[in-house]
Amino acid sequence: MLSDTSRPVVAATLPVVAEHIGEIAQRFYRHMFAEHPELLNGVFNRGNQVHGEQQKALAGSVAAFASGLVESPEHIPEHLLSRIAHKHASLGIRPDQYQIVHDNLMWAIADVLGDAVTPEVAAAWDEVYWLMANALINQERGLYSARGVRPETVWRQWKVEKKIRETPDVVTFVVKRIDDRLVKTSLPGQYVTVRMTMPDGALQPRQYSLTRADDGEHRQFSVKRVCGVGDEPDGEMSTLLHDSVDVGDVLTLSLPYGDVVLDDSGRPVVFATAGIGIAPVAGMLSHLAKAGSGLHITLLHADLDEPSFPLRRQVVSDVLELRRAELYAWYEKGVESMEPLNGVFEGLMNPAAVDLPDNALYYLCGPLLFMQGVRSRLLERGVAPQDIQYEVFGPDLWQADLD
């Protein structure tokens, strides 16, 4: 709970902090990596630092947390914290690393805002930070404990058994365990962090959704090649996985984490995905098919065209296996389809074109703008906000409120 002393100070300074969040974030990261270059070796993905939006992620999440405390000082924004805690657990984040972030973030705020950061202001934002940090540390401790690991033991090695070309820019890896440690089943919708050594020797992490139900021996994830636009470089991790990793190679994966998982309350489920956003939903559909689920399932997917639809054969097969499942697609380049779909539409996704079940739970996954648009249309149709879940990845994580 934010103290009565700090609340008015945070409320008064929140607008100026939010206004300068981009500059604060840039200086924060630059200063922290200069002081602690080891953080770019296995903790922070350096490719993400190329994008200005990614640099807002951590600083922006602190501002979002502060905004939540000001609006409801008696409540901690659990929704935001849960997403971050799961991301951190999949990276093996340690409690002592929060002090490093604190010192450099507070330095950046003071450096950008100058004399506006009085001792009173500094103390108030210090309180905000440690309220957030301690809440995350506690959540992460619980996540590690539930898996029976410590931050340094979330990792294990897996051998690549299959490499499947899904589309020209998406490959799927099926990996098999090579040690005797028990494989604890992932929950439908969770992800793992893949950690690899780059050509220059640096360790780099990247998170990928699990795209098929575990069988106790194998895990499966899919990777979209990240192609640089303009002066931006290609994605280091995706390029290495696509071009250099093959059957027989060994990969290091974290244990599965992620809080956007399939609800098993028995209500109808509607999935709305775009592009590689199908990945976590493919994992959910696989779990449902494996369990012989009788739930009413509706999948809405948007893509450039049918050949661009990642994991299409697996998804279609699982939908056909489920007794009460339907699949509708929206393609930007025409309505040609060779698959037994329930409907194909041209253009951008419009949920109003489909007769959706009553009392359904909704899961959205795809680019942020796509999810914002679909969520708005669902709300206009009267869907309750609490019935819409979504997975926000990477640089957009701090924008946990899609409104």
C-alpha positions in Angstrom: 0.0 0.0 0.0 1.3 3.4 -1.0 1.7 5.7 2.1 -0.4 8.8 2.6 2.8 10.8 2.5 3.9 9.5 -0.9 0.6 9.2 -2.7 0.1 13.0 -3.4 3.7 13.4 -4.4 3.5 10.5 -6.9 0.2 11.7 -8.2 1.6 15.2 -8.8 4.8 14.0 -10.5 3.4 11.0 -12.5 2.4 13.2 -15.5 5.9 14.6 -15.9 7.5 11.1 -15.4 5.1 9.6 -18.0 5.8 12.5 -20.4 9.6 11.8 -20.2 9.4 8.0 -20.0 11.2 7.5 -23.3 14.2 9.6 -22.4 14.3 8.2 -18.9 14.3 4.7 -20.3 17.1 5.4 -22.8 19.3 6.9 -20.1 18.4 4.2 -17.7 19.4 1.3 -20.0 22.5 3.1 -21.3 23.8 3.8 -17.7 22.9 0.4 -16.4 24.6 -1.5 -19.2 27.7 0.7 -18.9 27.8 -0.1 -15.1 26.8 -3.8 -15.5 27.6 -5.1 -19.0 27.1 -8.7 -17.7 23.3 -8.1 -17.9 23.6 -8.3 -21.6 25.0 -11.8 -21.3 22.0 -14.0 -20.6 19.5 -11.6 -19.0 18.5 -8.8 -21.3 18.1 -9.5 -25.0 20.3 -6.9 -26.7 18.3 -7.2 -30.0 15.3 -5.7 -28.1 17.4 -2.7 -27.2 17.5 -1.6 -30.9 13.8 -0.6 -30.7 13.0 2.5 -28.7 9.7 1.0 -27.6 11.5 -1.9 -25.9 13.5 0.5 -23.8 10.2 1.8 -22.4 9.2 -1.6 -21.1 10.7 -1.6 -17.6 10.4 2.1 -16.9 6.9 2.1 -18.4 5.9 -0.8 -16.1 7.0 1.2 -13.1 5.0 4.2 -14.2 1.9 1.9 -14.9 2.3 0.4 -11.4 2.5 3.9 -9.9 -0.6 4.9 -11.7 -2.4 1.9 -10.3 -1.3 2.7 -6.8 -2.5 6.3 -7.1 -5.9 5.3 -8.4 -6.4 2.5 -5.8 -3.8 2.9 -3.1 -5.1 -0.1 -1.1 -4.6 -2.5 -4.0 -1.5 -3.7 -5.8 -1.9 -4.1 -9.7 -1.7 -7.9 -9.6 -2.5 -8.3 -13.3 0.5 -6.4 -14.4 2.8 -8.0 -11.8 1.8 -11.5 -12.7 2.8 -11.1 -16.3 6.1 -9.6 -15.3 6.8 -12.2 -12.6 6.3 -15.1 -15.1 8.6 -13.4 -17.6 11.2 -12.9 -14.9 11.0 -16.5 -13.6 11.5 -17.8 -17.2 14.8 -15.8 -17.2 16.0 -16.9 -13.8 15.9 -13.4 -12.4 17.4 -13.1 -8.9 16.2 -10.9 -6.0 19.6 -9.1 -5.8 19.2 -7.8 -9.4 16.4 -5.6 -8.3 18.9 -3.4 -6.4 20.8 -2.8 -9.7 17.7 -1.8 -11.5 16.7 0.5 -8.7 20.0 2.3 -8.5 20.1 3.0 -12.3 16.4 3.8 -12.7 16.5 6.3 -9.9 19.6 7.8 -11.4 17.9 8.2 -14.8 14.8 9.8 -13.3 17.0 12.4 -11.5 19.2 12.9 -14.5 16.3 13.6 -16.8 14.1 15.7 -14.4 16.9 17.5 -12.7 15.9 19.9 -9.9 12.3 18.6 -10.0 13.5 15.5 -8.2 13.5 16.9 -4.7 14.3 14.6 -1.7 10.6 14.3 -1.2 10.0 13.2 -4.8 12.9 10.8 -4.7 11.6 9.2 -1.5 8.1 8.8 -3.0 9.3 7.1 -6.2 11.7 5.0 -4.1 8.7 3.7 -2.2 6.8 3.0 -5.5 9.8 1.0 -6.8 10.3 -1.1 -3.8 6.6 -1.8 -3.4 6.7 -3.2 -6.9 10.0 -4.9 -6.6 9.2 -6.7 -3.3 5.8 -7.8 -4.7 7.6 -9.3 -7.8 10.3 -10.9 -5.7 7.6 -12.7 -3.6 5.7 -13.8 -6.7 8.8 -15.1 -8.3 9.9 -16.9 -5.2 6.5 -18.7 -5.3 6.9 -19.5 -9.0 10.4 -21.0 -8.4 9.2 -23.0 -5.4 6.2 -24.4 -7.3 8.6 -25.8 -9.9 11.1 -27.0 -7.3 13.9 -24.8 -8.7 16.1 -21.8 -7.9 16.8 -19.0 -10.3 20.0 -20.6 -11.5 18.3 -24.0 -12.0 15.4 -23.1 -14.2 17.5 -24.2 -17.2 17.9 -27.7 -18.7 19.2 -29.0 -22.0 17.1 -30.6 -24.8 18.2 -32.2 -28.0 16.5 -31.2 -31.3 14.7 -34.2 -32.7 12.7 -32.5 -35.5 12.9 -29.2 -37.3 9.7 -28.6 -39.3 9.4 -25.8 -42.0 5.9 -24.4 -41.4 6.0 -21.4 -43.7 8.9 -19.5 -45.4 9.5 -17.6 -42.2 8.4 -20.0 -39.4 10.0 -23.2 -38.2 9.0 -25.5 -35.5 11.4 -27.3 -33.2 10.6 -30.6 -31.4 13.1 -31.2 -28.6 13.6 -34.3 -26.4 14.9 -34.3 -22.9 18.4 -35.7 -22.4 18.6 -35.9 -18.6 16.8 -37.8 -15.9 15.1 -34.8 -14.3 11.3 -35.2 -14.2 9.4 -33.1 -16.8 6.6 -31.2 -15.1 3.8 -30.7 -17.6 3.4 -27.2 -19.0 0.0 -25.5 -18.7 -1.7 -24.8 -22.1 -0.6 -21.4 -23.3 2.7 -21.2 -21.5 6.2 -20.4 -23.0 9.8 -21.2 -22.4 12.9 -19.1 -22.7 15.5 -20.3 -25.2 19.1 -19.3 -24.3 21.8 -19.5 -26.9 25.4 -18.4 -27.4 25.7 -15.9 -30.2 28.7 -16.0 -32.6 30.5 -13.3 -30.5 30.2 -15.4 -27.4 27.3 -13.6 -25.7 24.4 -15.5 -24.2 21.1 -14.3 -25.4 17.5 -15.2 -24.2 14.3 -15.3 -26.2 10.8 -16.5 -25.2 8.8 -18.8 -27.4 5.3 -20.3 -26.8 4.9 -24.0 -26.5 2.9 -25.1 -29.5 2.0 -28.7 -28.6 0.9 -30.5 -25.4 3.9 -32.1 -23.5 4.2 -35.9 -23.6 6.7 -36.2 -20.8 9.6 -36.6 -23.2 9.3 -33.8 -25.7 8.5 -30.1 -26.0 7.7 -28.1 -29.1 8.0 -24.4 -29.9 7.8 -22.4 -33.1 10.1 -19.5 -34.2 9.3 -16.7 -36.7 12.3 -15.2 -38.5 12.6 -11.6 -37.5 13.7 -9.6 -40.5 15.1 -6.1 -40.0 13.3 -3.2 -41.5 15.3 -0.2 -42.8 18.4 0.2 -40.6 17.2 -2.3 -38.0 19.2 -5.6 -38.0 17.6 -9.1 -38.3 16.8 -10.8 -35.1 19.9 -12.6 -33.7 18.1 -15.5 -32.1 15.6 -16.2 -34.8 18.3 -16.1 -37.5 20.5 -18.5 -35.5 17.7 -20.9 -34.9 16.5 -20.8 -38.5 19.9 -21.0 -40.2 22.3 -22.8 -37.8 20.3 -25.1 -35.5 19.4 -28.5 -36.8 18.4 -32.0 -35.7 20.9 -33.4 -33.2 21.9 -30.0 -31.8 21.3 -29.3 -28.1 19.4 -26.3 -26.9 19.0 -24.7 -23.4 15.4 -24.1 -22.4 13.9 -22.7 -19.2 11.0 -24.3 -17.4 7.6 -23.3 -18.8 6.0 -20.1 -17.4 3.2 -17.7 -18.4 0.0 -16.7 -16.7 -2.3 -16.6 -19.7 -3.4 -20.2 -19.6 -6.5 -22.0 -20.7 -9.5 -21.8 -18.3 -11.1 -25.2 -17.6 -14.3 -23.9 -16.1 -16.4 -25.5 -18.9 -17.5 -22.3 -20.6 -17.2 -21.9 -24.4 -13.9 -20.6 -25.6 -13.2 -18.2 -28.5 -9.6 -17.7 -29.7 -8.7 -14.7 -31.9 -5.2 -14.7 -33.3 -3.1 -13.1 -36.0 0.1 -14.4 -37.6 2.5 -16.1 -35.2 0.1 -15.2 -32.5 -1.4 -18.6 -33.3 1.5 -20.2 -31.4 0.2 -20.2 -27.8 -3.3 -21.0 -29.1 -1.9 -24.0 -31.0 -0.6 -25.3 -27.7 -4.0 -24.8 -26.1 -5.8 -26.6 -28.9 -3.3 -29.4 -28.7 -4.1 -29.8 -24.9 -7.8 -29.8 -25.7 -7.5 -32.4 -28.4 -5.3 -34.6 -26.3 -7.8 -34.5 -23.5 -10.7 -35.2 -25.8 -12.4 -32.0 -24.8 -16.1 -31.5 -25.5 -15.9 -27.7 -25.0 -17.4 -25.4 -27.7 -14.3 -24.0 -29.3 -14.2 -21.2 -31.9 -10.9 -20.1 -33.5 -10.7 -16.9 -35.5 -7.4 -16.4 -37.3 -6.1 -13.5 -39.5 -3.1 -13.8 -41.8 -1.7 -12.6 -45.2 -3.0 -15.7 -47.0 -3.3 -19.4 -46.3 0.3 -20.4 -47.1 1.4 -17.8 -44.4 -0.8 -19.4 -41.7 1.8 -20.9 -39.2 1.1 -24.4 -37.8 -1.9 -24.6 -40.1 -1.9 -28.4 -40.5 -1.5 -29.1 -36.8 -4.2 -26.5 -35.9 -6.7 -27.8 -38.6 -6.1 -31.4 -37.5 -6.8 -30.5 -33.8 -9.9 -28.6 -34.7 -11.2 -31.5 -36.7 -10.5 -33.9 -33.9 -12.4 -31.8 -31.4 -16.1 -32.6 -31.4 -17.4 -29.0 -31.1 -14.8 -26.8 -32.7 -15.0 -24.3 -35.6 -12.3 -22.5 -37.5 -12.7 -19.2 -39.4 -10.0 -17.3 -41.3 -9.4 -13.8 -42.6 -6.9 -13.4 -45.4 -5.7 -10.1 -46.7 -4.9 -11.6 -50.1 -8.2 -13.2 -51.1 -10.3 -16.1 -49.8 -8.6 -19.1 -51.5 -8.4 -22.0 -49.2 -7.6 -25.7 -49.5 -8.5 -26.4 -45.8 -11.9 -27.6 -44.4 -12.6 -24.3 -42.7 -16.0 -23.2 -41.4 -15.6 -19.9 -43.2 -13.0 -17.7 -45.0 -13.2 -13.9 -45.3 -11.2 -11.3 -47.1 -9.5 -8.4 -45.3 -9.0 -7.7 -41.6 -10.7 -9.7 -38.9 -14.2 -8.8 -38.0 -15.7 -10.9 -35.2 -19.2 -9.7 -36.1 -19.0 -11.9 -39.2 -19.3 -15.0 -37.1 -22.0 -16.2 -34.8 -20.1 -16.4 -31.5 -21.3 -18.5 -28.5 -22.9 -16.9 -25.5 -21.0 -16.8 -22.1 -17.7 -17.5 -23.8 -14.2 -16.8 -22.6 -12.0 -15.0 -25.1 -8.2 -15.3 -25.7 -6.5 -12.8 -28.0 -2.9 -13.2 -29.3 -1.1 -11.2 -32.0 0.2 -7.7 -32.6 -0.8 -5.1 -30.0 -2.9 -3.1 -32.6 -4.7 -6.2 -33.7 -5.6 -7.1 -30.1 -6.8 -3.6 -29.4 -9.0 -3.6 -32.4 -10.6 -7.0 -31.7 -11.0 -6.3 -28.0 -12.8 -3.0 -28.8 -15.2 -4.8 -31.2 -15.9 -7.5 -28.6 -16.6 -4.9 -25.9 -19.0 -3.2 -28.3 -20.8 -6.6 -28.6 -21.3 -6.6 -24.9 -18.5 -9.1 -23.9 -17.4 -8.4 -20.3 -13.8 -7.1 -20.0 -13.0 -9.8 -17.5 -13.9 -12.5 -20.0 -11.2 -11.3 -22.4 -7.6 -12.5 -21.8 -4.6 -11.5 -24.0 -0.9 -12.1 -24.2 1.2 -9.0 -24.7 4.8 -9.9 -25.7 8.1 -8.2 -25.5 8.3 -4.4 -25.8 4.5 -4.0 -25.4 4.4 -5.9 -22.0 4.1 -2.8 -19.9 1.0 -1.8 -21.9 -1.0 -4.5 -20.0 -4.2 -2.4 -20.2 -5.2 -2.6 -23.8 -7.6 0.3 -23.4 
